[in-house]
Amino acid sequence: MSRYKETTGYLIHQRNYKDNSLIIEFFSQDYGRINLIAKGIKKNKLIKSQLQYFSLLKIQYFGKSQLKTIAAINILNIIKPKNLIAKTAGLYLNELLHYSLIENDSANELFDCYQYVLSHLGKQKLAPLLRCFEKTVLKHNGFELNVSSLKQENDWLTITEHQGLITTTKDTEKLCQVGDLKKFISMKKQDEQLDRHTQKRINKFMLQAINMNFAYRKIYARELLQDIT
């Protein structure tokens, strides 16, 4: 029996380790997040050239500890962002994954959504793509949006830390209407579009939802994306 395992997926995060190695977070189609070490990669130009963000990779690795060792990397599909906005949006996706994925916990729906959104950055409107991914991230994190008990579609919604999703009449708290959120949740196809006004309200709502889900953590790529769009 071979001591090596193989899987496909994407590089999510990397950091330096000692002089010539890297610690890598890999989003595996089979296993969710895998923590890996690429030993001596800074001296190995062949392997280093294969380790690219946003490209579908096939990796071979081994080890019994939580930190596996990379033996080989091959690029299966290269995705090159078309511009700075698309690249920054891709980094935003990766940052959300970095804070969401659990080691060795498969996340098939999230993987499929990530792969779709990543491949369509720069080809479709940015806001609907990002909202689609954020919605899937919230569901993965146990923060699924549920409006089944809300009947009045013109009622305004807000989110609070202790009460969750509630209706409000205060102008300063209004994020979107019940009907807006129902339309957004019911969208099954990732290329579906909302009208401009509904999309604007959903953008505002999802900004707050992501902030709450990630405990108001600073999300660096999102801040940069807001500056350049």
Secondary structure, DSSP 8 states (H G I E B T S, - for coil): --S-EEEEEEEEEEEEETTTEEEEEEEETTTEEEEEEETTGGG-HHHHHH--BTSEEEEEEE-SSSSEEEEEEEEEE----SSHHHHHHHHHHHHHHHHH--BT---HHHHHHHHHHHHHBTTB-HHHHHHHHHHHHHHHTT-----TT---TT-EEEEETTTEEEEE--TTT--EEHHHHHHHHH--STT----HHHHHHHHHHHHHHHHHHTTT---HHHHHHHHH-
